[in-house]
């Protein structure tokens, strides 16, 4: 998109003019962008090293006339382009975190903005014996894919267990109780709670202490995910990130403890110290043209 509306100053911006803002103004405004037509979450991409001009993108509503086509650009084609699959009526969902090795996935845009119920941490237990034969084994990528695309999955009562190791449970409960959208995080239910949180990222930066911060918009509680400095370089390598700006517009699913920061203790911050407990879903417009 050439234009996006900024909620900070209540005016539309053209991409090239937006790119020329001071670093301070750009950092503030880029987390407060919406589509000029459907008002959906938007984000800014600066001119790339490949020659793509500065532009805006958005997770448009289905009826929006400005809706762009997004394409798969990496090896993970099948995982993200297919419609969200059905959950079987019997058998638990299992995610084995010790098998997660990271990696990015660029996919078609979701049909609607994220949402979901408030989360509550479930009980843990060990699954034994023949019970495991009827289980459905998912990856974190598949869980995030379903959360983004399927409102029914977000409210599902299906039982899901995230295992640290073969028989060592990490988090277990109904899907709707152990996952939580950024937009639904609140201090009463989630302060110092460890569960799987998910939502959109509109900017990312690396601070002087080596941490990587993935930031969302005020519409999504201004959630920030902090990647610890000791895994920051491995995080970039694992997810094939050469420019933090490439994370703008991505959805992430991350497990960590949620704290509340800021002057009014209202800003949720999720701390991530392990790469096999985070996954990223990135997007790229199909019609980008090299400038020149």
C-alpha positions in Angstrom: 0.0 0.0 0.0 1.1 3.5 -0.7 -0.8 5.1 2.2 -1.7 4.2 5.8 -3.5 6.0 8.6 -1.6 6.8 11.8 -3.6 6.8 15.0 -0.9 8.8 16.8 -1.4 12.0 14.8 -4.8 11.1 13.2 -3.6 11.6 9.6 -2.8 9.5 6.5 0.8 9.1 5.5 2.4 8.4 2.1 5.1 5.7 2.4 8.1 7.7 1.1 7.2 10.7 3.4 6.8 8.3 6.3 10.2 6.8 5.6 11.8 10.3 5.9 10.6 10.8 9.5 13.1 11.1 12.2 14.0 7.8 13.9 12.1 8.8 17.1 8.9 9.8 15.2 9.2 6.7 13.0 9.5 4.4 16.0 6.4 5.9 17.6 4.2 6.1 14.6 4.9 2.7 13.0 3.2 0.9 16.0 0.0 2.9 15.4 -0.9 2.3 11.8 -4.1 1.0 10.3 -5.5 0.5 6.7 -7.0 3.7 5.4 -10.1 1.8 4.2 -10.9 -1.2 6.5 -9.0 0.1 9.6 -7.2 -3.2 10.0 -3.7 -3.5 11.6 -1.1 -2.1 9.2 2.7 -1.9 9.3 5.5 -0.1 7.6 8.4 -1.6 5.5 11.3 0.6 4.7 13.2 0.4 1.4 14.9 -2.9 1.3 18.5 -3.8 0.4 16.9 -5.7 -2.6 15.5 -2.4 -4.0 11.9 -2.8 -2.9 10.5 0.7 -2.2 9.2 1.8 1.2 5.6 0.7 1.5 2.8 -0.2 3.9 1.1 -3.6 4.4 -2.0 -4.6 6.4 -3.9 -7.7 7.6 -7.0 -6.4 5.6 -10.5 -7.5 6.3 -11.8 -9.8 3.6 -14.0 -7.2 1.9 -11.3 -4.5 1.8 -10.6 -3.1 -1.7 -7.0 -2.5 -0.8 -6.4 -6.1 0.1 -3.1 -7.3 -1.3 -2.0 -10.8 -2.4 0.6 -12.5 -0.2 2.8 -15.3 -1.3 4.9 -18.1 0.1 8.6 -17.4 -0.4 10.4 -20.2 1.4 10.5 -24.0 1.7 7.6 -24.3 4.1 4.9 -24.0 1.4 2.3 -26.5 2.5 2.1 -25.5 6.1 0.7 -22.1 5.7 -1.2 -21.9 2.4 -3.7 -24.7 3.2 -7.0 -24.0 5.0 -6.9 -24.7 8.7 -7.4 -28.4 9.2 -10.0 -29.9 11.5 -9.2 -31.2 15.0 -10.2 -34.8 15.5 -13.1 -35.3 17.9 -11.1 -37.7 20.0 -7.5 -37.8 21.2 -5.3 -35.1 22.7 -3.2 -32.6 20.8 0.5 -33.1 21.5 3.3 -30.6 20.8 6.9 -31.9 21.4 9.0 -28.8 22.1 12.2 -30.8 22.1 11.6 -31.4 18.3 11.1 -27.7 17.6 14.1 -26.2 15.7 12.7 -22.8 14.7 12.6 -21.5 11.2 10.3 -19.0 9.5 7.2 -19.4 7.4 5.8 -16.9 4.9 2.2 -17.4 4.1 -1.1 -16.1 2.8 -2.7 -13.4 5.0 -5.2 -14.4 7.6 -8.9 -13.8 6.9 -9.4 -11.7 10.0 -7.6 -10.0 12.9 -6.4 -12.1 15.8 -8.7 -12.6 18.8 -9.5 -15.1 21.4 -10.7 -15.7 24.9 -8.8 -15.0 28.1 -6.4 -17.7 29.1 -6.0 -19.8 32.2 -3.1 -22.0 32.9 -4.1 -25.7 33.0 -3.0 -28.6 35.0 0.0 -30.8 34.0 0.0 -34.5 33.8 2.0 -37.3 32.1 0.4 -39.2 29.3 1.2 -42.9 29.5 0.7 -46.2 27.7 -1.7 -46.7 24.8 -3.4 -43.4 25.3 -0.8 -41.8 23.1 -1.8 -43.8 20.0 -4.9 -41.7 19.5 -3.1 -38.4 20.0 -2.7 -35.8 17.3 0.9 -34.5 17.1 1.1 -30.8 16.1 4.1 -28.5 15.7 4.2 -24.9 17.0 3.9 -23.7 13.4 0.7 -25.6 13.0 -0.7 -24.3 16.3 0.0 -20.7 15.3 -1.4 -21.3 11.8 -4.7 -22.5 13.3 -4.8 -19.7 15.9 -4.5 -17.1 13.2 -6.9 -18.7 10.8 -9.5 -20.4 12.9 -11.8 -18.7 15.5 -13.2 -22.1 16.4 -9.7 -23.3 17.3 -9.1 -20.4 19.6 -12.2 -21.3 21.6 -11.6 -25.0 21.4 -12.1 -27.3 24.4 -9.7 -29.8 22.8 -7.0 -30.9 25.3 -3.4 -29.9 24.3 -0.2 -30.9 26.0 3.2 -29.2 25.3 6.0 -31.6 26.3 9.5 -30.4 27.2 10.8 -33.9 26.7 9.4 -37.3 25.9 7.2 -37.6 29.0 7.8 -34.3 30.7 4.8 -32.0 30.4 5.3 -28.2 30.3 1.8 -26.8 29.8 -1.5 -28.8 29.5 -5.1 -27.9 29.3 -7.9 -27.0 26.9 -6.7 -24.9 23.9 -8.8 -21.9 25.0 -7.3 -22.0 28.4 -3.6 -22.3 27.7 -3.3 -20.0 24.7 -4.1 -16.3 24.8 -4.2 -13.6 22.1 -2.2 -10.4 22.7 -5.5 -8.5 22.6 -6.9 -10.5 25.5 -4.0 -10.2 28.0 -4.9 -8.6 31.2 -3.2 -8.1 34.6 -5.9 -9.8 36.6 -5.5 -13.1 34.8 -2.0 -13.1 33.3 0.4 -11.4 35.6 3.4 -13.7 36.1 1.6 -16.4 34.3 3.4 -18.8 31.9 1.3 -19.9 28.9 1.4 -19.6 25.1 0.7 -16.0 23.9 0.2 -15.0 20.3 -0.4 -12.0 18.1 1.1 -9.5 15.6 4.4 -7.7 15.6 4.7 -4.3 14.0 8.3 -3.4 14.9 11.5 -5.0 16.3 14.7 -3.7 17.6 17.9 -4.8 19.4 18.9 -2.8 22.5 22.3 -2.0 23.7 22.2 -4.8 26.2 21.8 -7.4 23.4 18.1 -8.2 23.8 15.7 -8.3 20.8 12.3 -6.7 21.4 9.3 -7.6 19.3 6.6 -5.0 19.7 2.9 -4.9 19.0 0.4 -2.0 18.7 -1.8 -0.4 21.4 -4.7 -2.2 19.8 -3.0 -5.4 21.0 -2.0 -4.0 24.4 1.4 -2.8 23.2 2.7 -6.2 24.0 6.5 -6.7 23.8 8.3 -10.0 23.6 11.8 -9.9 24.9 14.4 -12.3 23.4 17.2 -12.8 25.9 20.6 -11.6 24.8 22.2 -15.0 25.2 20.0 -16.5 22.4 19.5 -13.3 20.3 22.1 -14.2 17.6 20.9 -17.8 17.5 17.3 -16.5 17.2 18.2 -14.4 14.1 20.1 -17.3 12.5 17.4 -19.9 13.3 14.6 -17.8 11.8 16.7 -16.6 8.9 16.4 -13.0 9.9 18.9 -10.6 8.3 17.0 -7.4 9.0 14.7 -6.9 12.0 12.4 -4.9 9.8 11.5 -8.1 8.1 9.5 -9.0 11.2 7.0 -6.2 10.8 3.6 -7.7 10.3 4.5 -11.1 11.5 2.5 -13.2 13.8 4.3 -14.9 16.7 3.4 -17.7 19.2 5.6 -17.7 22.3 5.7 -19.3 25.7 7.0 -17.3 28.6 6.1 -15.6 31.8 4.1 -12.4 31.3 5.0 -9.4 33.4 3.5 -5.9 33.4 5.8 -2.9 33.0 5.6 0.9 32.6 4.6 3.8 34.8 1.1 2.4 35.3 2.2 -1.3 35.2 -0.1 -1.7 32.2 2.3 -2.9 29.4 2.5 -6.7 29.0 6.1 -8.0 28.5 6.7 -11.7 27.7 10.1 -13.0 28.4 11.5 -15.7 26.0 14.7 -17.5 26.9 14.3 -20.7 24.8 14.1 -20.9 21.0 12.0 -24.0 20.9 9.2 -22.1 22.6 8.7 -19.5 19.9 7.6 -19.6 16.3 7.2 -16.8 13.7 4.8 -16.5 10.7 5.9 -13.8 8.3 4.2 -12.2 5.3 5.4 -10.7 2.0 3.3 -9.0 -0.7 3.3 -10.7 -4.1 3.3 -7.5 -6.1 6.4 -5.8 -4.8 8.5 -4.2 -7.6 12.2 -3.3 -7.4 12.6 0.4 -7.4 14.5 2.0 -10.3 
